[in-house]
Amino acid sequence: MSTESIVKMAFDLGNAIASSDEIQNLKDVQAKLTEDKEAYDLIMRYQDAKTKLDNKANEGIIVPDNEESHVQILEQQLNSNSLVKELIAAQEKFDNLMQGVYFAMNQAISGGENCAPSDCGTCGSDCSQ
């Protein structure tokens, strides 16, 4: 098979993924999130606090308990926000799709004998959603 044919097939796969329910749902939830000021601000505050915490830890600076507690409180708020939970679920479904695609490609490349499209899920993948 020619390189050109393989690249065309990869492009077709990309188009199929782009039109999948998983990516459409993820984009829809992301759009809703940008319109929800409370959820959006919560995510931004969490990311900022978590980044600062991680940077201090990476630099060997002792992180005060109150900063760790602040991040934990923000995490709890994130986990109780319905739109954030919807985003996490949509992202996980998309990630599962991509892991399934990668796994299938890897099996095809390595000649995986235990995995066949007609018998999905028997080879250790989670493609039978």
C-alpha positions as CSV (number, residue, x, y, z in Angstrom):
1,M,0.0,0.0,0.0
2,S,1.4,3.4,-0.9
3,T,2.1,6.2,1.6
4,E,-0.5,8.3,-0.2
5,S,-3.2,5.7,0.3
6,I,-2.3,5.4,4.0
7,V,-2.4,9.2,4.5
8,K,-5.8,9.3,2.7
9,M,-7.1,6.6,5.0
10,A,-5.8,8.5,8.1
11,F,-7.5,11.6,6.8
12,D,-10.8,9.6,6.4
13,L,-10.4,8.3,9.9
14,G,-9.9,11.9,11.2
15,N,-13.1,12.9,9.3
16,A,-15.0,10.0,10.9
17,I,-13.8,11.0,14.3
18,A,-14.7,14.6,13.7
19,S,-18.3,13.6,12.9
20,S,-18.6,11.1,15.8
21,D,-21.2,11.6,18.5
22,E,-18.3,11.7,21.0
23,I,-16.6,14.8,19.5
24,Q,-19.9,16.5,18.8
25,N,-21.1,16.0,22.4
26,L,-17.7,17.3,23.7
27,K,-17.9,20.4,21.5
28,D,-21.5,21.1,22.6
29,V,-20.6,20.8,26.3
30,Q,-17.5,23.0,25.8
31,A,-19.7,25.6,24.2
32,K,-22.2,25.5,27.0
33,L,-19.4,25.8,29.5
34,T,-18.1,29.0,27.9
35,E,-21.6,30.5,28.3
36,D,-21.8,29.5,31.9
37,K,-19.8,32.2,33.8
38,E,-19.9,30.4,37.1
39,A,-18.6,27.0,35.8
40,Y,-16.1,28.7,33.5
41,D,-14.7,30.9,36.4
42,L,-14.6,27.9,38.7
43,I,-12.4,26.0,36.2
44,M,-10.2,29.0,35.6
45,R,-9.7,29.5,39.4
46,Y,-9.0,25.8,39.9
47,Q,-6.4,25.7,37.0
48,D,-4.7,28.8,38.3
49,A,-4.5,27.5,41.9
50,K,-3.4,24.1,40.8
51,T,-0.7,25.4,38.5
52,K,0.7,27.6,41.3
53,L,0.6,24.7,43.7
54,D,2.4,22.4,41.1
55,N,5.0,25.0,40.3
56,K,5.9,25.4,44.0
57,A,6.1,21.7,44.4
58,N,8.3,21.3,41.3
59,E,10.6,24.0,42.6
60,G,11.0,22.3,45.9
61,I,9.0,24.9,47.8
62,I,7.0,23.7,50.7
63,V,3.3,24.2,49.9
64,P,1.3,25.6,52.9
65,D,-1.6,23.5,54.1
66,N,-4.0,26.4,53.4
67,E,-3.1,26.4,49.7
68,E,-3.6,22.7,49.4
69,S,-6.9,23.0,51.2
70,H,-7.9,25.8,48.8
71,V,-7.2,23.5,45.8
72,Q,-9.2,20.6,47.4
73,I,-12.1,22.9,48.0
74,L,-12.1,24.0,44.4
75,E,-11.9,20.4,43.3
76,Q,-15.0,19.6,45.4
77,Q,-16.8,22.6,43.9
78,L,-15.8,21.3,40.4
79,N,-17.1,17.8,41.2
80,S,-20.4,19.2,42.4
81,N,-21.0,21.4,39.4
82,S,-23.4,19.6,37.0
83,L,-21.9,21.2,33.8
84,V,-18.4,20.4,34.8
85,K,-19.4,16.8,35.5
86,E,-21.0,16.7,32.1
87,L,-17.8,18.0,30.5
88,I,-15.7,15.4,32.3
89,A,-18.1,12.6,31.1
90,A,-18.0,13.9,27.6
91,Q,-14.2,14.2,27.7
92,E,-13.9,10.6,29.0
93,K,-16.1,9.2,26.2
94,F,-14.0,11.0,23.6
95,D,-10.8,9.8,25.3
96,N,-12.2,6.2,25.3
97,L,-12.9,6.5,21.6
98,M,-9.4,7.7,20.9
99,Q,-7.9,5.0,23.0
100,G,-9.9,2.4,21.1
101,V,-8.7,3.8,17.8
102,Y,-5.1,3.8,19.0
103,F,-5.5,0.3,20.4
104,A,-7.0,-1.0,17.1
105,M,-4.3,0.6,15.0
106,N,-1.6,-0.8,17.4
107,Q,-3.1,-4.3,17.1
108,A,-3.3,-4.1,13.4
109,I,0.3,-2.9,13.2
110,S,1.7,-5.5,15.6
111,G,-0.5,-8.3,14.1
112,G,-2.5,-8.8,17.3
113,E,-4.1,-12.2,17.0
114,N,-6.4,-11.8,20.0
115,C,-8.4,-8.9,18.7
116,A,-10.8,-8.8,15.8
117,P,-13.3,-6.1,15.0
118,S,-16.1,-8.6,15.0
119,D,-15.2,-9.7,18.5
120,C,-14.5,-6.3,20.1
121,G,-13.7,-6.3,23.8
122,T,-12.2,-9.8,24.0
123,C,-8.6,-8.5,23.7
124,G,-8.6,-6.2,26.7
125,S,-9.8,-3.1,25.0
126,D,-12.9,-1.2,26.1
127,C,-14.3,-0.7,22.7
128,S,-17.7,-2.3,23.5
129,Q,-19.3,0.8,24.9
